[in-house]
Amino acid sequence: MQRRDFLTSAMAAGAAAMTTLSAKNQAAETPTKKPGIKLGLYSITYRGVWYKGPALDSFQLVREAKKQGWEGLELSADRPHASPLDFDKDARKKLRDLSGELEIPICAVSPNCNLSSPLQTQYEAMICYVRECIKLTSDIGSPICKILAASRGYTMGDDGVASYELTGKHEPWPYWKKDRRPLVVAALKELTKTAGDYGVVIALQNHGPDIINDYKDVLAMIRDVGSPYLKGSMDMNCEPDGESDKRAWDMARDSGPLQVHSHLNGEFKRDADGKVVLIASGYFDKGYWGRKIAYPAYFEALTSIGYNGFYTWEYCHPAIVDGKYAGIDYVNDQTKMALEYMRELRKNALAKNNAK
C-alpha cells in the first residue's frame, strides 16, 4: 500500500462524521480493512503518570500499538505525547510518515481541556490551546480532535503518580455562582470555525462532573453550538447508569451518526479457563471498584446502528496492586488483555448483528 493511499484510508475512519463537510482536508470515504468497530490504543495509558516507570513518546507509541495489534492510536495532547508546544513542523511530518509506514492511523488527538473558566486569561489560554491542537490534528493526518468541556484534571504527587483525589473533591471556582455552560458554548462556536478551516471534527466527550454529565448533555451542546464540525465521543464508563444494557442501547440509538468516537476503561483478570474477564471499571479513586460497565451491550448496540469509528482503550487511573503502585509491565498486561477483551466483544457483536 502506498503511503498516500494509506493516509487517505486513515482519514476515512472519521468519514461518517464528516459526510456533510467540504473542508480542504476531508478524506473521501473508502472501504476499511476491519469490519464495524475499530480498536485503538489511547496514549494516556503510557504517559507515565498512572504507574511507576517511564513514559513512551509518540513515536514509540505508534510502534507499540503496531506491535500489540491495535488498529489505531489516539494521542493525548500533553507532554510527552502530542503537545503542540513540542511538535514542530518536522516532528509532525515524521509522525505522520511513521503512522503511514506502519499502517497505524492516528484516530484522534485529545486535549484534556476546560473551556469553562470564568477567569478571562485562563479561558482565552484554553481556547488557544485547543485551537493549536486542532491544527496539530490536521497536520498529523487525524480526522478528530476529542475534547472535554470542563475537565478538572488531576494533580501529580511527589511520587510521580497522578490522582483525581483533590480535583474531584473541590470545586475549581467556588466563588463563581453563575452558570458556566454559556462559556463552553461560546468557546465551541469559536473553535468549530477553526475545525472547519482545517477539515477536523471536534468530538465532545460525555465526561463529568461539571456541565457535561451524560450523553444527553453532549447532544444538547451539539444542538446549541449548531456546527457540523462538532460531534460526540460517547463513553459508557462516563454514564451515571453505565452498568445498564438499556442505557447502552439508548445512548447508541439517540446519538446515531453524531457519535464518532468512544473509550473503554477497566481492570482485567483471567478466569480459570484463561478467558479475559472485566473485573472493574470507573474512576477508581472515587470508590467505583467493582463497577462493571455494559460494554458487551454497547458494542452490540453500536454495531446494530452501523458505527464504524474507533473504540480506544485507556488506562487512566492509578495502577495499584497489593496497595502499591505497579510498574509499566502491569499496564502492559492490562492493555494486552483489553485488546483481547475488545476483540471478543466485537466478534460477538458482529455475530449477533449478522444473525438478525
C-alpha positions as CSV (number, residue, x, y, z in Angstrom):
1,M,0.0,0.0,0.0
2,Q,1.4,3.4,-1.0
3,R,1.8,5.9,1.9
4,R,-0.6,8.4,0.2
5,D,-3.3,5.8,-0.2
6,F,-2.9,4.7,3.4
7,L,-3.3,8.2,4.8
8,T,-6.5,8.6,2.7
9,S,-7.8,5.4,4.2
10,A,-6.8,6.5,7.7
11,M,-8.8,9.7,7.3
12,A,-11.8,7.6,6.3
13,A,-12.1,6.5,10.0
14,G,-13.9,9.8,10.6
15,A,-15.8,9.9,7.3
16,A,-19.1,9.0,8.9
17,A,-18.8,12.2,11.0
18,M,-17.8,14.3,8.0
19,T,-20.3,13.4,5.2
20,T,-21.7,16.9,5.3
21,L,-18.3,18.6,5.3
22,S,-16.5,20.1,2.3
23,A,-13.3,21.4,4.0
24,K,-10.0,21.0,2.3
25,N,-8.6,18.1,4.4
26,Q,-11.7,16.0,4.3
27,A,-11.0,12.5,3.1
28,A,-13.1,10.5,0.7
29,E,-14.9,7.6,2.3
30,T,-13.2,4.3,1.3
31,P,-13.6,0.7,2.3
32,T,-11.9,-0.2,5.6
33,K,-9.9,-3.3,6.3
34,K,-11.7,-4.2,9.5
35,P,-15.5,-4.6,9.8
36,G,-17.5,-2.4,12.1
37,I,-15.9,-1.0,15.2
38,K,-12.1,-0.3,15.0
39,L,-10.0,-0.9,18.1
40,G,-7.5,1.7,19.2
41,L,-5.0,2.5,21.9
42,Y,-5.3,5.8,23.8
43,S,-1.8,7.1,24.6
44,I,-2.8,8.3,28.1
45,T,-2.2,4.7,29.1
46,Y,1.5,5.2,28.6
47,R,2.1,8.7,29.8
48,G,4.0,7.6,32.8
49,V,1.6,9.2,35.3
50,W,-0.5,6.2,36.4
51,Y,2.2,3.8,37.1
52,K,5.8,3.7,38.3
53,G,8.0,3.9,35.3
54,P,8.9,5.8,32.2
55,A,6.5,7.3,29.6
56,L,6.6,6.3,26.0
57,D,6.8,9.1,23.5
58,S,4.5,9.4,20.5
59,F,6.9,7.7,18.1
60,Q,7.4,4.8,20.5
61,L,3.6,4.6,20.9
62,V,3.0,4.1,17.2
63,R,5.4,1.2,17.2
64,E,4.0,-0.2,20.4
65,A,0.4,0.0,19.0
66,K,1.5,-1.9,15.9
67,K,3.4,-4.5,18.0
68,Q,0.4,-5.2,20.2
69,G,-2.0,-5.5,17.3
70,W,-4.1,-2.3,17.7
71,E,-5.7,-0.8,14.6
72,G,-5.2,2.9,15.5
73,L,-3.7,5.3,18.1
74,E,-5.4,8.2,19.9
75,L,-2.8,10.7,21.2
76,S,-3.1,12.7,24.3
77,A,-2.3,16.3,23.6
78,D,0.0,16.5,26.7
79,R,3.7,16.1,27.2
80,P,5.4,13.8,26.4
81,H,2.9,12.9,23.7
82,A,1.2,15.2,21.2
83,S,1.7,18.5,22.9
84,P,1.6,21.4,20.3
85,L,4.3,23.0,22.5
86,D,6.8,20.4,21.3
87,F,5.6,19.2,17.9
88,D,7.1,21.4,15.3
89,K,6.6,21.0,11.5
90,D,9.3,18.4,11.2
91,A,8.0,16.3,14.1
92,R,4.5,16.4,12.7
93,K,5.7,15.1,9.3
94,K,7.8,12.4,10.9
95,L,4.9,11.2,13.0
96,R,2.5,11.2,10.0
97,D,5.0,9.3,7.9
98,L,5.6,6.7,10.6
99,S,1.9,6.3,11.1
100,G,1.6,5.7,7.3
101,E,4.6,3.4,7.2
102,L,3.3,1.1,10.0
103,E,-0.4,1.5,8.9
104,I,-1.4,2.7,12.3
105,P,-3.7,5.7,11.8
106,I,-3.8,8.4,14.4
107,C,-7.5,8.2,15.0
108,A,-7.8,11.3,17.4
109,V,-5.8,13.9,19.2
110,S,-7.2,14.6,22.6
111,P,-6.6,17.8,24.7
112,N,-7.9,17.3,28.2
113,C,-9.2,20.8,28.3
114,N,-11.5,23.0,30.4
115,L,-13.5,25.6,28.4
116,S,-15.5,26.9,31.4
117,S,-13.1,29.0,33.4
118,P,-14.6,32.4,34.5
119,L,-11.1,33.8,34.6
120,Q,-10.6,35.5,31.3
121,T,-6.9,34.8,30.9
122,Q,-7.4,31.1,31.6
123,Y,-10.4,31.0,29.3
124,E,-8.6,32.5,26.4
125,A,-5.5,30.4,27.0
126,M,-7.5,27.2,26.9
127,I,-9.2,28.3,23.6
128,C,-5.8,29.0,22.2
129,Y,-4.6,25.5,23.4
130,V,-7.4,23.7,21.7
131,R,-7.0,25.7,18.6
132,E,-3.4,24.7,18.3
133,C,-4.5,21.0,19.0
134,I,-6.9,21.3,16.0
135,K,-4.0,22.4,13.8
136,L,-1.8,19.6,15.1
137,T,-4.7,17.1,14.5
138,S,-4.8,18.2,10.8
139,D,-1.0,18.2,10.4
140,I,-0.6,14.6,11.5
141,G,-3.4,13.3,9.4
142,S,-6.1,12.7,12.0
143,P,-9.8,13.4,11.5
144,I,-10.8,14.0,15.1
145,C,-9.9,16.3,17.9
146,K,-11.5,14.8,21.0
147,I,-12.1,17.3,23.8
148,L,-13.7,17.7,27.3
149,A,-16.0,20.6,28.2
150,A,-14.8,21.2,31.7
151,S,-12.0,18.8,32.8
152,R,-10.9,19.3,36.3
153,G,-7.7,17.4,35.5
154,Y,-5.5,15.7,38.0
155,T,-2.6,16.5,40.3
156,M,0.8,15.0,40.4
157,G,2.2,13.7,43.7
158,D,5.8,13.7,44.9
159,D,5.9,10.1,44.0
160,G,5.3,10.9,40.3
161,V,1.9,9.3,40.1
162,A,-1.3,11.2,39.2
163,S,-4.5,11.4,41.2
164,Y,-8.0,12.8,40.8
165,E,-8.5,12.9,44.5
166,L,-8.0,16.7,45.1
167,T,-9.6,17.9,41.9
168,G,-12.5,15.6,42.2
169,K,-13.4,16.7,45.7
170,H,-13.1,20.5,45.3
171,E,-14.9,23.0,43.1
172,P,-12.4,24.7,40.8
173,W,-14.1,28.1,41.2
174,P,-16.1,28.0,44.5
175,Y,-16.6,31.8,44.4
176,W,-18.3,31.7,41.0
177,K,-22.1,31.4,41.3
178,K,-23.1,31.9,37.6
179,D,-23.7,29.2,35.1
180,R,-20.5,28.3,33.2
181,R,-22.2,26.4,30.4
182,P,-22.5,29.5,28.2
183,L,-18.8,29.9,28.3
184,V,-18.4,26.4,26.8
185,V,-20.9,27.1,24.1
186,A,-19.2,30.3,23.1
187,A,-15.8,28.6,23.1
188,L,-17.1,25.8,20.9
189,K,-18.7,28.1,18.5
190,E,-15.3,29.8,18.0
191,L,-13.4,26.5,17.9
192,T,-15.6,24.8,15.4
193,K,-14.8,27.6,12.9
194,T,-11.1,26.7,13.3
195,A,-12.0,23.0,12.9
196,G,-13.9,23.8,9.7
197,D,-10.9,25.6,8.3
198,Y,-8.7,22.6,8.9
199,G,-11.1,19.8,8.0
200,V,-11.2,18.4,11.5
201,V,-14.2,17.2,13.6
202,I,-14.3,18.1,17.3
203,A,-15.7,15.2,19.3
204,L,-17.0,16.3,22.7
205,Q,-16.8,13.6,25.4
206,N,-19.6,12.9,27.9
207,H,-17.2,13.4,30.7
208,G,-18.3,14.9,34.1
209,P,-18.6,16.1,36.7
210,D,-19.2,19.6,35.5
211,I,-21.5,20.9,32.8
212,I,-21.4,17.6,30.8
213,N,-22.7,14.8,32.9
214,D,-24.1,12.3,30.4
215,Y,-24.6,11.8,26.7
216,K,-27.8,13.8,26.7
217,D,-25.8,16.9,27.8
218,V,-23.4,16.3,24.8
219,L,-26.3,16.1,22.4
220,A,-27.8,19.3,23.8
221,M,-24.4,21.0,23.5
222,I,-24.1,19.9,19.9
223,R,-27.6,21.3,19.1
224,D,-26.8,24.6,20.8
225,V,-23.5,25.1,19.1
226,G,-25.1,24.2,15.7
227,S,-22.0,23.3,13.7
228,P,-21.4,20.2,11.5
229,Y,-17.8,20.2,12.9
230,L,-19.0,19.3,16.4
231,K,-19.8,15.6,17.2
232,G,-19.8,13.3,20.2
233,S,-17.5,10.9,21.9
234,M,-19.8,8.8,24.0
235,D,-18.4,6.5,26.7
236,M,-20.4,4.0,28.7
237,N,-17.9,4.4,31.5
238,C,-18.9,8.1,31.9
239,E,-22.6,7.4,32.1
240,P,-24.3,7.5,35.5
241,D,-26.1,4.3,34.6
242,G,-23.3,2.7,32.8
243,E,-24.0,-0.8,34.1
244,S,-27.4,-0.8,32.3
245,D,-27.8,-2.6,29.0
246,K,-30.8,-0.3,28.3
247,R,-28.6,2.8,28.8
248,A,-26.2,1.3,26.2
249,W,-28.9,0.9,23.6
250,D,-30.5,4.2,24.3
251,M,-27.1,6.1,24.0
252,A,-26.2,4.4,20.7
253,R,-29.6,4.9,19.2
254,D,-30.1,8.5,20.4
255,S,-26.5,9.5,19.3
256,G,-26.6,7.8,16.0
257,P,-24.3,9.4,13.4
258,L,-23.4,12.2,15.9
259,Q,-21.2,9.7,17.7
260,V,-17.7,9.5,16.1
261,H,-15.5,8.1,19.0
262,S,-15.6,6.1,22.2
263,H,-13.3,4.7,25.0
264,L,-13.1,1.6,27.2
265,N,-11.5,1.7,30.7
266,G,-11.1,-1.0,33.3
267,E,-9.2,-3.7,35.1
268,F,-9.0,-7.3,33.9
269,K,-8.0,-10.8,35.0
270,R,-8.1,-14.2,33.5
271,D,-10.5,-16.8,34.8
272,A,-9.8,-20.5,35.5
273,D,-10.1,-21.2,31.7
274,G,-7.8,-18.4,30.7
275,K,-10.5,-16.1,29.4
276,V,-10.2,-12.4,30.0
277,V,-12.8,-11.1,32.4
278,L,-13.6,-7.4,33.2
279,I,-13.5,-7.1,37.0
280,A,-13.9,-3.3,37.4
281,S,-14.3,-0.1,35.6
282,G,-14.7,3.6,36.6
283,Y,-12.7,6.2,38.3
284,F,-11.1,4.0,40.8
285,D,-10.0,6.5,43.5
286,K,-13.7,7.6,43.8
287,G,-14.8,4.2,45.2
288,Y,-16.0,2.7,41.9
289,W,-14.0,-0.5,42.3
290,G,-16.1,-3.5,41.2
291,R,-18.3,-1.4,38.9
292,K,-18.9,-3.4,35.7
293,I,-19.9,-1.4,32.6
294,A,-22.3,-2.7,30.0
295,Y,-19.6,-2.8,27.3
296,P,-21.0,-6.0,25.6
297,A,-24.4,-4.4,25.1
298,Y,-22.8,-1.2,23.9
299,F,-20.6,-3.0,21.3
300,E,-23.8,-4.8,20.1
301,A,-25.8,-1.5,20.0
302,L,-23.1,0.4,18.1
303,T,-22.8,-2.5,15.6
304,S,-26.5,-2.5,15.1
305,I,-26.5,1.2,14.0
306,G,-23.6,0.7,11.7
307,Y,-20.9,2.5,13.8
308,N,-17.5,2.0,12.2
309,G,-15.4,4.5,14.2
310,F,-12.8,3.8,16.7
311,Y,-13.2,2.4,20.2
312,T,-10.0,3.1,22.1
313,W,-8.6,1.5,25.3
314,E,-7.4,3.8,28.1
315,Y,-5.7,3.0,31.3
316,C,-6.3,6.3,33.1
317,H,-6.4,5.6,36.8
318,P,-3.6,4.7,39.4
319,A,-2.2,1.3,38.8
320,I,-2.3,-0.2,42.3
321,V,-1.5,-3.8,43.1
322,D,-1.5,-5.0,46.7
323,G,-1.6,-1.4,48.0
324,K,1.4,-0.3,46.0
325,Y,1.9,1.4,42.7
326,A,2.6,-1.0,39.9
327,G,5.1,-0.6,37.0
328,I,4.7,-0.4,33.3
329,D,4.7,-4.2,33.0
330,Y,1.4,-4.3,34.8
331,V,-0.1,-1.8,32.5
332,N,1.3,-3.7,29.5
333,D,-0.5,-6.8,30.7
334,Q,-3.8,-4.9,31.3
335,T,-3.5,-3.4,27.8
336,K,-3.0,-6.7,26.1
337,M,-5.9,-8.2,28.0
338,A,-8.0,-5.2,27.0
339,L,-7.3,-5.8,23.3
340,E,-8.3,-9.5,23.7
341,Y,-11.5,-8.5,25.6
342,M,-12.4,-5.9,22.9
343,R,-11.8,-8.3,20.1
344,E,-14.2,-10.7,21.7
345,L,-16.8,-8.0,22.2
346,R,-16.6,-7.0,18.5
347,K,-16.7,-10.6,17.3
348,N,-19.8,-11.3,19.4
349,A,-21.5,-8.1,18.4
350,L,-20.9,-8.8,14.7
351,A,-22.2,-12.4,15.1
352,K,-25.4,-11.2,16.8
353,N,-26.0,-8.5,14.2
354,N,-25.4,-10.9,11.3
355,A,-27.8,-13.4,12.8
356,K,-30.7,-10.9,12.8
